[in-house]
C-alpha cells in the first residue's frame, strides 16, 4: 500500500527483520477485517506509508531470535493483533491488549498480507495452535472472534440466562452471537440487512431485529421484558452505539467494540440515562494473550466453531478489491489463503 484509498499492489518487499526476542512467521491464512479497511482509508494515524496491511493470521514459525525459549521453527502459531511488550504495567498485570508500547502487525508495523510477518516478544505473543485447528479457522479467530470473546465474557460479564443484544452482524457481531449462545445467553441480533440477520439466527440468536427504522432499542426492550443485560455495538456507528445503550435494562452494560470514524468519532452519550439507570460502558481493544487458552478450550469442546463464520476464501491477489469493498456490509469473514 503506497497511498491511502488507492488499489493495493502485490510486489516484492524486504524480508521482515528479526528483532531480539522476536519471531518470523510464514503466513498460511489471514483474515480480511474492517479494521484493515479503516487503515486503508487513512483513519489510523499509526500507519506510515508504504505499508503492508493484515493482522488476523495463522502460520508456521520460520525463524526465532537466539534468546527465544518457548517458540521454535516449525511451530504452528497465531498472535494477538495487539502484541504486548511484556514489561509495562498493563502487560505485567496481564492486560497485553492495552500495552503502553503495543506493536500491531498491519498497523504500527507491516502485517500479514504477505508471505511472512514478524511477531515481537515471541515468548509472550506467539500462541501455539492445536494440530486439529486449521490455519483458516485460526485466522478466523483473528481479531474479531477473540475480541468478541473478550467483549461477551470478560468485559460484558455475560452469564447463562442473560439477554445479550448484538448490534451489527458482521464478523465480530456473528462471533458475539455464537459466543453468547455458548455461554447460555439469549441473544438478540440487530442489523439493517436481512442476510446477516438470517445468518445470526442460524448461529444461535433467539431473535432478529431489523434496525433500519430506528426502533431497535424499543423492540429489544419489548422482546426481553425490560431490556438487555449486556449490549454490544459490534459495527461502529453513532446510531448503533445509541441504540445499544438505550436497549439496556437498569444496571445493564454497554460494550463498545466497533470503531467509529470521521464525524462519528466522538458520539453523544445520553448521560442522564446512564446515571438514572446506573448503566455501565466498557471499551474493548482486543483480548489479552492470557485469554487464548480459555478460548481454544472452548473451540476444542465444540461449543463454538470459528470456521462457520468463514463466508469467502480468496487468494492474496484478490485482497485489494475485497478490501476496497468493505465499505459495504459483508456476511461472515473473508480469509486469504497463502
Rosetta blueprint (number, residue, H / E / L):
1 X L
2 X L
3 X L
4 X L
5 X L
6 X L
7 X L
8 X L
9 X L
10 X L
11 X L
12 X L
13 X L
14 X L
15 X L
16 X L
17 X L
18 X L
19 X L
20 X L
21 X L
22 X L
23 X E
24 X E
25 X E
26 X E
27 X E
28 X E
29 X E
30 X E
31 X E
32 X E
33 X L
34 X H
35 X H
36 X H
37 X H
38 X H
39 X H
40 X H
41 X H
42 X L
43 X L
44 X L
45 X L
46 X L
47 X L
48 X L
49 X L
50 X L
51 X L
52 X L
53 X L
54 X L
55 X L
56 X E
57 X E
58 X E
59 X E
60 X E
61 X E
62 X E
63 X E
64 X E
65 X L
66 X L
67 X L
68 X L
69 X L
70 X L
71 X L
72 X L
73 X L
74 X L
75 X L
76 X E
77 X E
78 X E
79 X E
80 X L
81 X L
82 X L
83 X E
84 X L
85 X L
86 X L
87 X L
88 X L
89 X H
90 X H
91 X H
92 X H
93 X L
94 X L
95 X L
96 X H
97 X H
98 X H
99 X L
100 X L
101 X L
102 X L
103 X E
104 X L
105 X E
106 X L
107 X L
108 X L
109 X E
110 X L
111 X L
112 X L
113 X L
114 X L
115 X L
116 X E
117 X E
118 X E
119 X E
120 X L
121 X L
122 X H
123 X H
124 X H
125 X H
126 X E
127 X E
128 X E
129 X L
130 X L
131 X L
132 X L
133 X L
134 X L
135 X H
136 X H
137 X H
138 X H
139 X H
140 X H
141 X H
142 X H
143 X H
144 X H
145 X H
146 X H
147 X H
148 X H
149 X H
150 X H
151 X H
152 X H
153 X H
154 X H
155 X H
156 X L
157 X L
158 X L
159 X L
160 X L
161 X L
162 X L
163 X E
164 X E
165 X E
166 X E
167 X E
168 X L
169 X L
170 X L
171 X H
172 X H
173 X H
174 X H
175 X H
176 X H
177 X H
178 X H
179 X H
180 X H
181 X H
182 X H
183 X L
184 X L
185 X L
186 X E
187 X E
188 X E
189 X E
190 X E
191 X E
192 X L
193 X L
194 X H
195 X H
196 X H
197 X H
198 X H
199 X H
200 X H
201 X H
202 X H
203 X L
204 X L
205 X L
206 X L
207 X E
208 X E
209 X E
210 X E
211 X L
212 X L
213 X L
214 X L
215 X L
216 X H
217 X H
218 X H
219 X H
220 X H
221 X H
222 X H
223 X H
224 X H
225 X L
226 X L
227 X L
228 X E
229 X E
230 X E
231 X E
232 X E
233 X E
234 X L
235 X L
236 X L
237 X L
238 X H
239 X H
240 X H
241 X H
242 X H
243 X H
244 X H
245 X H
246 X H
247 X L
248 X E
249 X E
250 X E
251 X E
252 X E
253 X E
254 X E
255 X E
256 X E
257 X L
258 X L
259 X L
260 X L
261 X L
262 X H
263 X H
264 X H
265 X L
266 X L
267 X L
268 X L
269 X L
270 X L
271 X H
272 X H
273 X H
274 X H
275 X H
276 X H
277 X L
278 X L
279 X L
280 X E
281 X E
282 X E
283 X E
284 X L
285 X L
286 X L
287 X L
288 X L
289 X H
290 X H
291 X H
292 X H
293 X H
294 X H
295 X H
296 X H
297 X H
298 X H
299 X H
300 X H
301 X L
302 X L
303 X L
304 X L
305 X L
306 X H
307 X H
308 X H
309 X H
310 X E
311 X E
312 X E
313 X E
314 X E
315 X E
316 X H
317 X H
318 X H
319 X H
320 X H
321 X H
322 X H
323 X H
324 X H
325 X H
326 X H
327 X H
328 X L
329 X L
330 X L
331 X L
332 X L
333 X E
334 X E
335 X E
336 X E
337 X E
338 X L
